[in-house]
Structures are given as C-alpha cells and as structure tokens.
Amino acid sequence: MRIGDTGWRVRELQSRLHQLDLHSEVVTSRFDRETRAGVATFQRRRGWRADGVVDERTWLKITAITTEPTTEALHNVYTPGRPLLQRGDTGLRVRHVQARLKQVRWYDGRVTGRYARSTVAAVEGFQAKRRIPVTGQVDRRTLTRLQQMTRTPTRAELFNIVASGPALDPRCTTGRAMCVDKTSRSLRWVVDGVVLKTVEVRFGSDELPTREGAFAVFRKSRDHVSSLYDTPMPFAMFFSGGQAVHYSPDFAANGYDGASHGCVNVRDRPAVAWLFDRVLIGDKVIVYRS
C-alpha cells in the first residue's frame, strides 16, 4: 500500500497504526499523508528505509504487534471512555476545559471553574461535531482532541481578565511581550495575556522612525551609551539593530517635544528599571498601531 491507494485494507492499516499512536482514531479508506507519515515513523524507528510505503516486511511487523481491529474501530463507532470531568466538578481543570472550548467557539460564557449546564452543552456540541460519543462528559478521547485543536490558555483567559486601554495586538496575548502601541504611545508589559506594567513612550521622527513589526530582545545593557550619538541609553533592551527600549532623560525633561533616533523612549526611570530586571533575552517586542 502507498499514498493514493484506497480500500478496506487501508482502514485496517490506519486502525492498527492508531494502536501504535501513529494515526488519529478516525480511519478512512484513503492512504493519505497522515497514513504515510505514520508508516514512515514506524519504519524509521526500526532502522528501515522510511519511505512510507507498506511493503510485506512492514505489514507483517505491524500486524504482529497489534491486535485485530474491532468492527467498531473500523467504522468509527466509539464507546464512551471513563469520565475525567463531568457535571458538578469544580476547579482549575474545569477552567482549562472551558477556556479551550471558548477558543473553538463552543463555549461563550465566563470561565468559572464550575462544570454546570452550559459546560455540558458545550462539550456535547464539541463531541457531536467530531464523532465522539455525545455524553457531555470529558473523557480521554474528548480531552485529547480538544488539546490538539487549541493552545494552552493564558492566565487572562482562565480568570476572565480583560486588558484596559487600547486593544492589545493578538501577538501580545501569549507568552511574554513588550507590547508597544504607537497609537496610544504606550508600552505594556504583558505576560500570558495579563498587563503587568504600562508606561508612556515616545518614538523616532519621520526621518528616523521606530520600526514596526514583531521582534525579540537580543541584547540588554544597563548603563549603555550610544556609540553613534554619544547619548546615554540606561536600561537599554535592544530588539532591532540599534533600536532599543530604554530610559530617556530628554523625554523625562521635555516630554513629547522631541523624538528619539528610532528607539522606544521611556521617561519613567523606576518603571523602566523594573522592566529591565524582568525582561529576558528572547522575549517578544511587538511594535504596532492599535
């Protein structure tokens, strides 16, 4: 068997690959890319030529270490698994399920950590869409499929924390990011979607603009002095060439009556010092307009 083949033997192959965690639980009659990838992985683990083609040796080995697929498995008829979460449960695990269901738009209420009627309905809808036995309970099959389709919820998603001020760029809502908004002239330090610090900033002039886009901090220098302009840049966090987030005595003294040479100037020295101590190399810097 190889990619493009169809038929009953393909269904059996996929079901046996599933037993080896090399294919999804849903089987079809088409030898597709997922099937080829599963076969190739199986071959690679044994030091064979990993071409994804089922030759006699591959087929005999697969059948030798798997069991005969059941009629239910071959027809995608599933029986409910043991419930991991169900109505009446409470806690952080329920919050995670609710937040993930919100990501795929099956749950639209507040994330409460209480497995009530609305959560049951959301789980039922999710299960029905994916041909999982509709119980309204979260079994291993349901949880695995939900995790495959979603990302780990942020703290803001888990606890219904809404950022104040202008909208955050979507790139700022996960992980660690200095979210620099040119429209509101603000820098917000965001961790897992939660705004922990907001400071006023100014930018470069039209001739020397601050670049927009997604960057990462690649260098930090606490007592930096610009070699190009011979000006102090305390608490410099470089993100694009010579452009950095840093404290600006000129900004502190003159406000917006002036501009940087392309850097993101901060005029609150204690705040930028606090930020400098927390930002790590590799943290995101998102410069955008809201």
Residue pairs with C-beta under 8 A, 6 or more apart in sequence:
1 9
1 10
1 13
1 31
1 53
1 54
1 59
2 31
2 36
2 52
2 53
2 54
3 31
3 32
3 33
3 35
3 36
3 52
4 31
5 30
5 31
6 29
6 30
6 31
7 29
8 29
10 28
10 29
10 30
10 31
10 35
11 27
11 28
11 29
11 69
11 74
12 69
12 74
13 31
13 35
13 39
13 54
13 59
13 62
14 23
14 27
14 28
14 35
14 38
15 23
15 27
15 69
15 73
15 74
16 62
16 63
16 66
16 69
17 23
17 35
17 38
17 39
17 42
17 62
18 24
18 25
18 27
18 73
19 66
19 67
19 69
20 38
20 42
20 62
20 65
20 66
22 37
22 38
22 39
22 41
22 42
23 34
23 35
23 38
24 34
25 76
25 78
25 141
26 76
26 131
27 73
27 74
27 76
35 52
36 52
37 52
39 52
39 53
39 54
39 58
40 50
40 51
40 52
41 50
42 58
42 61
42 62
43 49
43 50
43 51
43 52
43 58
44 50
46 61
48 57
48 58
54 62
71 77
72 78
72 79
76 131
78 131
78 132
78 133
78 141
79 133
80 133
80 135
80 137
80 139
81 139
81 140
81 141
81 142
82 139
82 140
83 135
83 137
83 138
83 139
84 93
84 137
84 138
84 139
84 140
84 143
85 93
85 94
85 97
85 115
85 137
85 138
85 143
86 115
86 136
86 137
86 138
87 115
87 116
87 117
87 119
87 120
87 136
87 137
88 115
89 115
90 113
90 114
90 115
91 113
92 113
92 158
94 112
94 113
94 114
94 115
94 119
95 111
95 112
95 113
95 153
95 158
95 159
96 153
96 158
97 115
97 119
97 123
97 138
97 143
97 146
98 107
98 109
98 111
98 112
98 113
98 119
98 122
99 111
99 153
99 157
99 158
100 146
100 147
100 149
100 150
100 153
101 107
101 119
101 122
101 123
101 126
101 146
102 108
102 111
102 157
103 149
103 150
103 151
103 153
103 157
104 126
104 146
104 149
104 150
106 122
106 123
106 125
106 126
107 118
107 119
107 122
109 118
110 160
111 157
111 158
111 159
111 160
120 136
121 136
123 135
123 136
123 137
123 138
123 142
124 134
124 135
124 136
126 132
126 142
126 145
126 146
127 133
127 134
127 135
127 136
127 142
128 134
130 145
132 141
132 142
132 145
138 146
151 174
154 173
154 174
154 192
154 193
154 194
155 161
155 191
155 192
155 193
155 194
156 162
156 163
156 173
156 192
156 193
156 194
157 193
161 193
161 194
163 188
163 190
163 193
163 194
163 195
164 195
165 184
165 186
165 188
165 195
165 198
166 181
166 183
166 184
166 186
166 290
167 290
168 179
168 188
168 190
168 193
168 195
169 179
169 181
169 286
169 288
169 290
171 177
171 214
171 284
171 286
171 288
172 179
172 188
172 190
172 284
172 286
173 190
173 193
174 192
174 193
175 191
175 192
175 283
175 284
176 190
176 191
176 192
176 279
176 280
176 283
176 284
177 189
177 190
177 191
177 283
177 284
177 285
177 286
178 187
178 188
178 189
178 190
178 217
178 237
178 239
178 245
178 275
178 279
178 283
178 284
178 285
178 286
179 187
179 188
179 189
179 190
179 286
179 288
180 186
180 187
180 201
180 210
180 245
180 264
180 285
180 286
180 287
180 288
181 187
181 188
181 288
181 289
181 290
182 203
182 210
182 212
182 287
182 288
182 289
183 289
183 290
184 290
185 200
185 201
185 202
185 203
185 256
186 198
186 199
186 200
186 201
187 198
187 199
187 200
187 201
187 245
187 264
187 266
188 195
188 197
188 198
189 195
189 196
189 197
189 198
189 275
189 278
189 279
190 196
197 271
197 274
197 275
199 266
199 267
199 268
199 271
199 272
199 275
200 266
200 267
200 268
201 245
201 264
201 265
201 266
202 248
202 251
202 256
202 258
202 259
202 260
202 264
202 265
202 267
203 209
203 210
203 259
203 260
203 262
203 264
203 265
204 210
204 243
204 259
204 260
204 261
204 262
204 263
205 259
205 260
208 259
208 260
208 261
208 262
209 262
210 243
210 260
210 262
210 263
210 264
210 287
211 240
211 243
211 262
211 287
212 287
212 288
212 289
213 240
213 286
213 287
213 288
214 284
214 285
214 286
215 239
215 240
215 284
215 285
215 286
215 287
216 239
216 282
216 283
216 284
216 285
217 237
217 238
217 239
217 279
217 280
217 281
217 282
217 283
217 285
218 238
218 239
218 281
218 282
219 236
219 237
219 238
219 244
219 281
220 236
220 237
220 238
220 276
220 279
220 281
221 233
221 236
221 238
222 234
222 235
222 236
222 276
223 232
223 234
224 232
224 233
224 234
224 236
224 244
224 246
225 231
225 232
225 233
226 232
226 233
226 242
226 261
228 242
228 261
229 261
232 249
233 244
233 246
233 247
233 248
233 263
234 246
234 247
234 269
234 272
235 246
235 247
235 266
235 269
235 272
235 273
235 275
235 276
236 244
236 245
236 246
236 263
237 244
237 245
237 246
237 275
237 276
237 279
237 285
238 244
239 245
239 285
240 285
242 262
242 263
243 262
243 263
243 264
244 263
244 264
245 263
245 264
245 266
245 272
245 275
245 285
246 263
246 264
246 265
246 266
246 272
247 265
247 266
247 267
247 269
247 272
247 273
248 260
248 263
248 265
248 266
248 267
250 258
250 265
251 258
251 260
251 265
251 266
251 267
252 267
252 268
252 269
255 267
264 287
266 272
266 275
